[in-house]
Amino acid sequence: MSVKKPQLASAIRFALGTAIGVSATLSAAPVFAQEAGAKPIEEIYVTGSRIGRSSDFESPSPIASFNRDDLSKSGYTNLQQLMEKQPFTGNGTFSTRGNNQDSTANGAASISLRGLGADATLVLVNGRRVAISAFAESITTNFVDINTIPVSAIERIEVLKDGASAVYGSDAVAGVVNIILRDDFEGAELTAGGGWTTESGYDEVNFSGILGVSGDDSNITIIADYFKNTTLSNVERDNSDGGSLGTANHEAEGGIDARSSRGYPGFFVVTDGILEDLDGDGTFTDNKDVADPACPQGNVNAANTRCFFDFGPFNLLIPEAERTGLLVVGHQGFGNGLEVFTEIAVQHNNSIAQGAPTPLDEESGMTIPANHPDNPYPGATSITFGRYRVVDAGPRTWHINTDNLRGVLGLRGDINDWQWEVAAQRARSESEQSGGRSDGWVRTDFLQQQINSGAYNPFGATQNPQSVLDAIATSVVRRGKSDMTAYDASLTGSIFDMPAGAVQIAVGAEYREESISDVPDDQFVRGLIFGTEAVSASASRDITSAYVEFSVPLLKSLELSLAGRYDDYSDFGDTTNPKVAVRWSPIDTLAFRASWGTGFRAPSLAQVGLGPSEESQFFKDTFRCADQGISAEDCDILDYQIVFSGNPNLDAEDSETLNLGAAWQPSDMWRISVDYWDIKQEDKIDEVPFGFTYAQNCNDQASTVCERGTPLEGDTLGPLLNLNSGFTNIGEQSVSGIDLGANFATGIGPGSLNIGLEYSHLLEFERVELNSDASGFVTRDLLGEYEYPEDRFVLTGDYALDTWDFYAAVNYIGSFQDTPDADFDGVLDFDTVTTRDVDAFVTLNLQANWTGFEGLTLSLGVENALDEEVPFAIGDGDADTFGYVQNIHNPKGRFAYGKATYRF
């Protein structure tokens, strides 16, 4: 049963009871006093602006912070796991989960604040930009790969939950994630840990070491990190309705059969000189779609024209990965406030991606001689491939190797009461996806030769000899590179005094050069390899920026912040963005804040420089079905190719952000904050909706937008081969919500208790886009729709007792409606059709820590302690065809882990 909105209060009460109960059962009588051993709420230095504050309470913009202790107690071994659980993230957070070998950023992960996408979230390291991933996510979304930043190297994470283009420039539409690295470490520390899922064979191991040496006004900190995980397959996990995630057919749970029409056995177009009325519409034809006679009864459609293939068992829930990193952070003072600093980071990542065996369709143009020794169609004069899959060659496997290098060198110092800094940065990310001859890659020309000679048998799901499979195999490689060179200079200080205090200013300038290239294997370009969504891209730009920020104390209790930034892009032009923020604290324990600003997101380099690139989409070719006398209801849902190309004439997306909030801190033990936020985007870059493109072009056999093959005899429309699409500034978005944060710390018995809550409620998520016939625009309400739950929260409880520390976290993701395209006809209808609910998902994490031996910390924990299964979802016919929503829910299951840290 779905968790309905009225039940949210019950869910919160359950979560509170769980978190508090874990702690309360460890103590006798509560004592609400700091003297009884309570830990005061820690103040954390934040960088929500270029003028630093000491905490979220003192900031005019909302900020969430995570220190090393928070990271350790979460139990997560990478940033993606931590960030996707936070209520302020949402749709668009990308990870390796559910990776099935599409040509995307395999092995990488991103952050999407407010559900606006990874390209609307700016990720910084020590306040500076880093190189984007060499490969784009979902073909065109450029992002910073957070898998390149080892958790062991992180001192804290600061999330500015407010638009910040006036301070940081492009991409800061939904906010900023600033990752602060460890430095000034003295001594040595070693950490070793590992974990495993209790219901499958998946496991992880990680090791890290840190060494720090200090001298006179100097320090060098060296951090080494290693992480490895094995593969977890979808067939090892189920959804909440009892269906396996390792299948694409979920009819038994009330879903759809999304098995591929590229089958094994397959179906063929047979000409035998005999006129037949196969579908009973009174039309007799000679060319016929005919399923292989060996197609099992459960795999063939009613008309005996399709033989379906379940690609689900080949899908990897979590692919094998290995990451090795080295970080060096150092500084050396020269007296008089002058200091040189440097950061050098090197990261090497290995991972895999796997897809089902090579699929072939009508576009391959492959034929089978009528005299083939295994021909099962007597009297055939010609046979061509309809749809077939080379299963005996094995699944297609990518091996992904990514190398990241980042170096920063700078000077900083003081002149009287002014602080200045200049720095240069060079960053590069290089990725290579390769597949060997034993990794399932098949060339169609080699296959055609073996079929013509009679050596390869495509009929009857035959396992062909290894010598023949070797003859059709090939090796492939895809290479990507992202480069960034940047220079920055800044100056901060006080310019004059006012009665309420000094007016502070921060000014700065930046220059950077960016470029990307994504080069597919030439065999893809020549059309010799089918079934892989080949991507190509090449683009570069340079950006010049200048900014200024003021902090003006109008009264002792009233601060005005003003910021403005100018950015000049070599490829699309310039933009100026202001921001105004006010903080009013009528009493010491209460503060009100408000901010308004404009922002922008430059077209990604992938959106500008994309070459012809492909992705798959399941929908119904209703025009061809109608041409063949098949009703829309009986029309098969099949997978088709959509081909995209970049648009160098794209404009930047504009945005406007508003935040209104209050923070109350009556004592060191309490902190409560509430914020209303509102983000509006215009000229949003989006794909031309494929449903619109289909409706406008696919009822025309001669269309160059909707490419079709040769019609069968008696038909007007041939099989759909490619649907060509692109990108344009076509959309608008309005998003708003309420965030609630609370922390409570007190002494209970001999120990101390800390309870934290981060809650986000989505009030509005509206998108303006073209309607299905392009006659105008339509406003679609995404609130509570597919991938857009209204409510999310994380509730934590931490009880410290002498050498023991016990931690619990409840993660809640609310329910939302299923299937954005209810009838899978290519036209989104979620705003007019009410479908089933995807249930709420609640998981519990537990951890215990012991520090009874000097320098040693031992941790034992479990994620998803109750082994909750992911809610069943019919899916969207695109990424989600396995019975769950992979961008929102993690089906890894119960994961137990242990970790030991020794400092000496």
Secondary structure in CASP SS format (residue, H / E / C, confidence):
PFRMAT SS
TARGET T0000
AUTHOR 0000-0000-0000
METHOD secondary structure of the structure
MODEL  1
M C 1.00
S C 1.00
V C 1.00
K C 1.00
K H 1.00
P H 1.00
Q H 1.00
L H 1.00
A H 1.00
S H 1.00
A H 1.00
I H 1.00
R H 1.00
F H 1.00
A H 1.00
L H 1.00
G H 1.00
T H 1.00
A H 1.00
I H 1.00
G H 1.00
V H 1.00
S H 1.00
A H 1.00
T C 1.00
L C 1.00
S C 1.00
A C 1.00
A C 1.00
P E 1.00
V C 1.00
F C 1.00
A C 1.00
Q H 1.00
E H 1.00
A H 1.00
G C 1.00
A C 1.00
K C 1.00
P C 1.00
I C 1.00
E C 1.00
E C 1.00
I C 1.00
Y C 1.00
V E 1.00
T C 1.00
G C 1.00
S C 1.00
R C 1.00
I C 1.00
G C 1.00
R E 1.00
S C 1.00
S C 1.00
D H 1.00
F H 1.00
E H 1.00
S C 1.00
P C 1.00
S C 1.00
P C 1.00
I E 1.00
A E 1.00
S E 1.00
F E 1.00
N E 1.00
R H 1.00
D H 1.00
D H 1.00
L H 1.00
S H 1.00
K H 1.00
S H 1.00
G C 1.00
Y C 1.00
T C 1.00
N C 1.00
L H 1.00
Q H 1.00
Q H 1.00
L H 1.00
M H 1.00
E H 1.00
K C 1.00
Q C 1.00
P C 1.00
F C 1.00
T E 1.00
G C 1.00
N C 1.00
G C 1.00
T C 1.00
F C 1.00
S C 1.00
T C 1.00
R C 1.00
G C 1.00
N C 1.00
N C 1.00
Q C 1.00
D C 1.00
S C 1.00
T C 1.00
A C 1.00
N C 1.00
G C 1.00
A C 1.00
A C 1.00
S C 1.00
I C 1.00
S C 1.00
L E 1.00
R C 1.00
G C 1.00
L C 1.00
G C 1.00
A H 1.00
D H 1.00
A H 1.00
T E 1.00
L E 1.00
V E 1.00
L E 1.00
V E 1.00
N C 1.00
G C 1.00
R E 1.00
R E 1.00
V C 1.00
A C 1.00
I C 1.00
S C 1.00
A C 1.00
F C 1.00
A C 1.00
E E 1.00
S C 1.00
I C 1.00
T C 1.00
T E 1.00
N C 1.00
F C 1.00
V C 1.00
D C 1.00
I H 1.00
N H 1.00
T H 1.00
I C 1.00
P C 1.00
V H 1.00
S H 1.00
A H 1.00
I E 1.00
E E 1.00
R E 1.00
I E 1.00
E E 1.00
V E 1.00
L E 1.00
K C 1.00
D C 1.00
G C 1.00
A C 1.00
S H 1.00
A H 1.00
V H 1.00
Y H 1.00
G C 1.00
S C 1.00
D C 1.00
A C 1.00
V C 1.00
A C 1.00
G E 1.00
V E 1.00
V E 1.00
N E 1.00
I E 1.00
I E 1.00
L E 1.00
R C 1.00
D C 1.00
D C 1.00
F C 1.00
E C 1.00
G E 1.00
A E 1.00
E E 1.00
L E 1.00
T E 1.00
A E 1.00
G E 1.00
G E 1.00
G E 1.00
W E 1.00
T E 1.00
T C 1.00
E C 1.00
S C 1.00
G C 1.00
Y C 1.00
D E 1.00
E E 1.00
V E 1.00
N E 1.00
F E 1.00
S E 1.00
G E 1.00
I E 1.00
L E 1.00
G E 1.00
V E 1.00
S E 1.00
G E 1.00
D C 1.00
D C 1.00
S E 1.00
N E 1.00
I E 1.00
T E 1.00
I E 1.00
I E 1.00
A E 1.00
D E 1.00
Y E 1.00
F E 1.00
K E 1.00
N E 1.00
T C 1.00
T C 1.00
L E 1.00
S E 1.00
N H 1.00
V H 1.00
E H 1.00
R C 1.00
D E 1.00
N E 1.00
S C 1.00
D C 1.00
G C 1.00
G C 1.00
S E 1.00
L C 1.00
G C 1.00
T C 1.00
A C 1.00
N E 1.00
H C 1.00
E H 1.00
A H 1.00
E H 1.00
G C 1.00
G C 1.00
I C 1.00
D E 1.00
A C 1.00
R C 1.00
S E 1.00
S C 1.00
R C 1.00
G C 1.00
Y C 1.00
P C 1.00
G C 1.00
F E 1.00
F E 1.00
V E 1.00
V E 1.00
T E 1.00
D C 1.00
G C 1.00
I C 1.00
L C 1.00
E E 1.00
D C 1.00
L C 1.00
D C 1.00
G C 1.00
D C 1.00
G C 1.00
T C 1.00
F C 1.00
T E 1.00
D C 1.00
N C 1.00
K E 1.00
D E 1.00
V E 1.00
A E 1.00
D C 1.00
P C 1.00
A C 1.00
C C 1.00
P C 1.00
Q H 1.00
G H 1.00
N H 1.00
V E 1.00
N C 1.00
A C 1.00
A C 1.00
N C 1.00
T C 1.00
R C 1.00
C E 1.00
F C 1.00
F E 1.00
D C 1.00
F C 1.00
G H 1.00
P H 1.00
F H 1.00
N C 1.00
L E 1.00
L E 1.00
I E 1.00
P C 1.00
E C 1.00
A E 1.00
E E 1.00
R E 1.00
T E 1.00
G E 1.00
L E 1.00
L E 1.00
V E 1.00
V E 1.00
G E 1.00
H E 1.00
Q E 1.00
G E 1.00
F C 1.00
G C 1.00
N C 1.00
G C 1.00
L C 1.00
E E 1.00
V E 1.00
F E 1.00
T E 1.00
E E 1.00
I E 1.00
A E 1.00
V E 1.00
Q E 1.00
H E 1.00
N E 1.00
N E 1.00
S E 1.00
I E 1.00
A E 1.00
Q E 1.00
G E 1.00
A C 1.00
P C 1.00
T C 1.00
P E 1.00
L E 1.00
D C 1.00
E H 1.00
E H 1.00
S H 1.00
G C 1.00
M C 1.00
T E 1.00
I E 1.00
P C 1.00
A C 1.00
N C 1.00
H C 1.00
P C 1.00
D C 1.00
N C 1.00
P C 1.00
Y C 1.00
P C 1.00
G C 1.00
A C 1.00
T C 1.00
S E 1.00
I E 1.00
T E 1.00
F E 1.00
G E 1.00
R E 1.00
Y E 1.00
R E 1.00
V C 1.00
V H 1.00
D H 1.00
A H 1.00
G C 1.00
P C 1.00
R E 1.00
T E 1.00
W E 1.00
H E 1.00
I E 1.00
N E 1.00
T E 1.00
D E 1.00
N E 1.00
L E 1.00
R E 1.00
G E 1.00
V E 1.00
L E 1.00
G E 1.00
L E 1.00
R E 1.00
G E 1.00
D E 1.00
I E 1.00
N C 1.00
D C 1.00
W E 1.00
Q E 1.00
W E 1.00
E E 1.00
V E 1.00
A E 1.00
A E 1.00
Q E 1.00
R E 1.00
A E 1.00
R E 1.00
S E 1.00
E E 1.00
S E 1.00
E E 1.00
Q E 1.00
S E 1.00
G E 1.00
G C 1.00
R C 1.00
S C 1.00
D C 1.00
G C 1.00
W C 1.00
V E 1.00
R C 1.00
T H 1.00
D H 1.00
F H 1.00
L H 1.00
Q H 1.00
Q H 1.00
Q H 1.00
I H 1.00
N H 1.00
S C 1.00
G C 1.00
A C 1.00
Y C 1.00
N C 1.00
P C 1.00
F C 1.00
G C 1.00
A C 1.00
T C 1.00
Q C 1.00
N C 1.00
P C 1.00
Q H 1.00
S H 1.00
V H 1.00
L H 1.00
D H 1.00
A H 1.00
I H 1.00
A E 1.00
T C 1.00
S C 1.00
V E 1.00
V E 1.00
R E 1.00
R E 1.00
G E 1.00
K E 1.00
S E 1.00
D E 1.00
M E 1.00
T E 1.00
A E 1.00
Y E 1.00
D E 1.00
A E 1.00
S E 1.00
L E 1.00
T E 1.00
G E 1.00
S E 1.00
I E 1.00
F E 1.00
D E 1.00
M E 1.00
P C 1.00
A C 1.00
G E 1.00
A E 1.00
V E 1.00
Q E 1.00
I E 1.00
A E 1.00
V E 1.00
G E 1.00
A E 1.00
E E 1.00
Y E 1.00
R E 1.00
E E 1.00
E E 1.00
S E 1.00
I E 1.00
S E 1.00
D E 1.00
V E 1.00
P C 1.00
D C 1.00
D H 1.00
Q H 1.00
F H 1.00
V H 1.00
R C 1.00
G C 1.00
L C 1.00
I C 1.00
F C 1.00
G C 1.00
T C 1.00
E C 1.00
A C 1.00
V C 1.00
S C 1.00
A E 1.00
S E 1.00
A E 1.00
S E 1.00
R E 1.00
D E 1.00
I E 1.00
T E 1.00
S E 1.00
A E 1.00
Y E 1.00
V E 1.00
E E 1.00
F E 1.00
S E 1.00
V E 1.00
P E 1.00
L E 1.00
L E 1.00
K C 1.00
S C 1.00
L E 1.00
E E 1.00
L E 1.00
S E 1.00
L E 1.00
A E 1.00
G E 1.00
R E 1.00
Y E 1.00
D E 1.00
D E 1.00
Y E 1.00
S C 1.00
D C 1.00
F C 1.00
G E 1.00
D E 1.00
T E 1.00
T E 1.00
N E 1.00
P E 1.00
K E 1.00
V E 1.00
A E 1.00
V E 1.00
R E 1.00
W E 1.00
S E 1.00
P E 1.00
I E 1.00
D C 1.00
T C 1.00
L E 1.00
A E 1.00
F E 1.00
R E 1.00
A E 1.00
S E 1.00
W E 1.00
G E 1.00
T E 1.00
G E 1.00
F E 1.00
R E 1.00
A C 1.00
P C 1.00
S C 1.00
L H 1.00
A H 1.00
Q H 1.00
V H 1.00
G H 1.00
L E 1.00
G C 1.00
P C 1.00
S E 1.00
E E 1.00
E E 1.00
S E 1.00
Q E 1.00
F E 1.00
F E 1.00
K E 1.00
D C 1.00
T H 1.00
F H 1.00
R H 1.00
C H 1.00
A H 1.00
D H 1.00
Q C 1.00
G C 1.00
I C 1.00
S C 1.00
A C 1.00
E C 1.00
D C 1.00
C C 1.00
D C 1.00
I E 1.00
L E 1.00
D E 1.00
Y E 1.00
Q E 1.00
I E 1.00
V E 1.00
F E 1.00
S C 1.00
G C 1.00
N C 1.00
P C 1.00
N C 1.00
L C 1.00
D C 1.00
A C 1.00
E E 1.00
D E 1.00
S E 1.00
E E 1.00
T E 1.00
L E 1.00
N E 1.00
L E 1.00
G E 1.00
A E 1.00
A E 1.00
W E 1.00
Q E 1.00
P E 1.00
S E 1.00
D C 1.00
M C 1.00
W E 1.00
R E 1.00
I E 1.00
S E 1.00
V E 1.00
D E 1.00
Y E 1.00
W E 1.00
D E 1.00
I E 1.00
K E 1.00
Q E 1.00
E E 1.00
D E 1.00
K E 1.00
I E 1.00
D E 1.00
E E 1.00
V C 1.00
P C 1.00
F H 1.00
G H 1.00
F H 1.00
T H 1.00
Y H 1.00
A H 1.00
Q H 1.00
N H 1.00
C C 1.00
N C 1.00
D C 1.00
Q C 1.00
A C 1.00
S C 1.00
T C 1.00
V C 1.00
C E 1.00
E E 1.00
R E 1.00
G C 1.00
T C 1.00
P C 1.00
L C 1.00
E C 1.00
G C 1.00
D C 1.00
T C 1.00
L C 1.00
G C 1.00
P C 1.00
L E 1.00
L E 1.00
N E 1.00
L E 1.00
N E 1.00
S E 1.00
G C 1.00
F E 1.00
T E 1.00
N E 1.00
I E 1.00
G E 1.00
E E 1.00
Q E 1.00
S E 1.00
V E 1.00
S E 1.00
G E 1.00
I E 1.00
D E 1.00
L E 1.00
G E 1.00
A E 1.00
N E 1.00
F E 1.00
A E 1.00
T E 1.00
G E 1.00
I E 1.00
G C 1.00
P C 1.00
G E 1.00
S E 1.00
L E 1.00
N E 1.00
I E 1.00
G E 1.00
L E 1.00
E E 1.00
Y E 1.00
S E 1.00
H E 1.00
L E 1.00
L E 1.00
E E 1.00
F E 1.00
E E 1.00
R E 1.00
V E 1.00
E E 1.00
L E 1.00
N C 1.00
S C 1.00
D C 1.00
A C 1.00
S C 1.00
G C 1.00
F E 1.00
V E 1.00
T E 1.00
R E 1.00
D E 1.00
L C 1.00
L C 1.00
G C 1.00
E C 1.00
Y C 1.00
E C 1.00
Y C 1.00
P C 1.00
E C 1.00
D E 1.00
R E 1.00
F E 1.00
V E 1.00
L E 1.00
T E 1.00
G E 1.00
D E 1.00
Y E 1.00
A E 1.00
L E 1.00
D C 1.00
T C 1.00
W E 1.00
D E 1.00
F E 1.00
Y E 1.00
A E 1.00
A E 1.00
V E 1.00
N E 1.00
Y E 1.00
I E 1.00
G C 1.00
S C 1.00
F E 1.00
Q E 1.00
D C 1.00
T C 1.00
P C 1.00
D C 1.00
A C 1.00
D C 1.00
F C 1.00
D C 1.00
G C 1.00
V C 1.00
L C 1.00
D C 1.00
F C 1.00
D C 1.00
T C 1.00
V C 1.00
T C 1.00
T C 1.00
R C 1.00
D E 1.00
V E 1.00
D C 1.00
A C 1.00
F E 1.00
V E 1.00
T E 1.00
L E 1.00
N E 1.00
L E 1.00
Q E 1.00
A E 1.00
N E 1.00
W E 1.00
T C 1.00
G C 1.00
F C 1.00
E C 1.00
G C 1.00
L E 1.00
T E 1.00
L E 1.00
S E 1.00
L E 1.00
G E 1.00
V E 1.00
E E 1.00
N C 1.00
A C 1.00
L C 1.00
D C 1.00
E C 1.00
E C 1.00
V E 1.00
P C 1.00
F C 1.00
A C 1.00
I C 1.00
G C 1.00
D C 1.00
G C 1.00
D C 1.00
A C 1.00
D C 1.00
T C 1.00
F C 1.00
G C 1.00
Y C 1.00
V C 1.00
Q C 1.00
N C 1.00
I C 1.00
H C 1.00
N C 1.00
P C 1.00
K C 1.00
G C 1.00
R C 1.00
F E 1.00
A E 1.00
Y E 1.00
G E 1.00
K E 1.00
A E 1.00
T E 1.00
Y E 1.00
R E 1.00
F C 1.00
END
